């Protein structure tokens, strides 16, 4: 506990202590602040003084609760400061109270609920000056008044208290009177003028005095009143009241107009001076509103409504005055007694209208403040609720009550409660007030889903189609919302090593169980699965149930005959002696059915027999017996067909053939059965497959023949079209692209490059160079036109083949070259494919210059054929051409010029196509070297000879 020095201006006094309240730590803090502080002024720091976490004020929704309803302060949650909200006037807040004035309120925190009581003492500030009830007081004093006579005057009133209240009175001037004060019961003082010197009416008929009342504040404040004294003739006796103090106890419910008391005074003077009047000497507006005094009779009556809760005591002074100006005064104290006229007032400070059902006992639901303005027994309050509810009321602080849970709650039992809180005082008669609180119990996932049955049995027919519903389960959850949303699952387990999920599945929402495959009763007769129902709570709760799935049999299996064994390779016969009696057991047909129940009940019937009158079959046991005596007329070979049929719906059956021999010895049976013909049963399916295979093979054979004929026909038509198109177009002769100019002294000074552009009308997608046949004549005329007879179309060279380097054996000197001489280079054609699959042919620059690799070397046969064609051309041209034409002799003559050489750059066509070879001017210009450069070209280096090249050279020499 600390007791700091408290100043009056802007300084607080704090008193802090702790205790235990309800279910959390609480504290009580006392601050002291002066009155009349501006709004927003600091009062105290509860974070520091109560030791709270700054975040606790925000998370706990801290707020101020005042029982009086009016809030003069407020809480700043961010800073934890209590500040002034409204200007406080101590005199208005604590009217009529001379003791300490304080303001009490509570700071409430939630989650959990905590309550701290704060008391703010309002310190008085000297903001009021002393004031007299009247501005001027008139006194009539007889001139015969003796020295020391006392005359009562109204005392001043100062709402301030303590040192700020009235401390002293003074009078001016002091020639005849002095001022004397005397404390009276209560907080006031009696102020009296005391005569010091006798009065003389003949000298001073009127006297004027000033009484000043001064308080003790800093700075001091004062109030004055003017005193007018009228000097009268002699009045020897003053009135005397019977009591100095009149004390009256009045109930607060006293009716208006009630007589409270009669004051009485006596005067020994004559009638004129003995007439006494009664007056209220010291009045305030509140006193004048409540009480009245009859001037002649002295009756004091109640003219207003008393309220004990507002003020418990009233004090005023009554004066008795005679006609001579003499007076006497007495104190009247009216004590208001309390009456039980106020019912308890309930204020809900905190309330949780919804609490979870798993709340432990002692959970605070609501906190209530109950105030009763009455006093003593009338103000004692008893708070109660219905005892049948799982709640109770606790009170650990005066006037504060908390409603807490008293037992376990179950929403599934009761979802909400209406708690009626009753506050009753102890007055006579007692007064009460009620307040009803509706508390809802929120759901908690405390119930697991429960299946409708403890064990399920499901019957499923075998061979049932997958994805069909087998059965459904249903589980109920007593919770609400997501806690009651049930999902269904199949527990993971194995059935003979096979996961159960491969057999059945479940709809997680509806609980319908589906088969994921067809069941076979003969393989699986029953199995058990564990289904789990799980709710959507957090954490989820679940329960399990066992489901036994029983597979029901269907008649899906025909009977199987175990005996007699059917064998296709040998004949089995049962021997019956001819001496057999009636009922002789020939054999027994043994059959089984893998089905169960009535589907496995077998019956045996004789379908057909060689002699029906001789044998019979037992319906239940399958025994074949004779029904009559065997005679000599009966055939030795007997064939019986027995039908084995089950009892299913529909029924299934199997047949078995039984061979019976009627003979007395085995050799007889053997001789009879050597020519026994067996019935050959053909498999219909096998026959169908054989016919189908034969049809397919025949169809494929026919399709193949048609395809081959179509291809042959297509090729023949294409070649016919090719020959017809090529017969009307000039033919480009074939010049082997294997020559290189070595000497550089030829007469043709130009190099020609050609681009080939194929059109969509081309009959071929490749380019062929044609070579001459055994006879080829070259005719050259001055017009530049040359024709060559038709060559062999079947021989050609694919220009798309990869080019190989030149062979040294095919380099010729100027004198060895057949054909026209000159600086003319034969180049191959390079084929380029465009996106439209059109051919484009051009000679490579290397071949044009004679220095690059040979662009598509021919084979040895093509090279020999080219040499022979060239030699023939030379010999025939020499014999046919006359001097002056372009013959062999003329070719070497000096008169041979370039103008005699035909221009092959114009009108060159490809046989079988509409494509035209046109010269490329740019390449033409690039391929023309200057004379000096042409003459200075070095001879290409000779490649080393290989054995193959030597052989070719020998063949050339022979040719």
Protein Blocks (a to p, Z undefined) as FASTA:
>chain_A
ZZddddfehpacdddddddehjbccddddddddehiaehiafbdfklmnopafklmmmno
pacddfklpafbdcdfknopacdfbdcdfklmmgoiabdcddddddddehiadddddddd
dddddfbccddfbfbdcddddfkbcehiacdddddddfbgcjlmcfbdcdddfklbccdd
dddehjbdcdddddfbdcdfklmmbdcdddddddfbdcddddddddddddddddfbdcdd
fbfbdcddddfkbcehiafbdcddddfbdfklmpccdddfbacfklmmmpccdfklopac
dfbdcdfklogcdcdddddddfkopacddddddddddddfbccddddfbdcfbdcfkbce
hiafbdcddddfbghjllpccddddfkbccdcddfbghiacdddfbdcdfklpmbdcddd
ddddfbdcddddddddddddddddfbccddfbfbdcddddehiaehiafbdcddddfbeh
jllmccdddddddeehiafklmpccdfknopacdfbdcdfklombdcdddddddfbdcdd
ddddddddddddddfbccddfbdcddfkbccdddddfkbcehiafbdcddddfbghjllp
ccdddfbdfblmlpccdfklopacdfbdcdfklcfbdcdddddddfbdcddddddddddd
ddfbfklmmmmmmmpccdddddfklmmmmmmmmmmmmmmmmmmmmmmmmmmmmmmmmmmm
mmmmmmmpccdddddfkbccfklpafblbdcdddddddfkbcbfbdcdddddfbdcdddd
fkopacdddddfkbccdfkbccddddfklcccfklpgcjedjdddddddddddfkopacd
dddfklmnopaccfbdcdfklmmmmmmmmmmmmmmmmmmpcghiacfklmmpmklcfklp
ccfkgopacehiabdcdddfklmmmmmccfklmmmpccdddddddfklmmmmmmmmmZZ
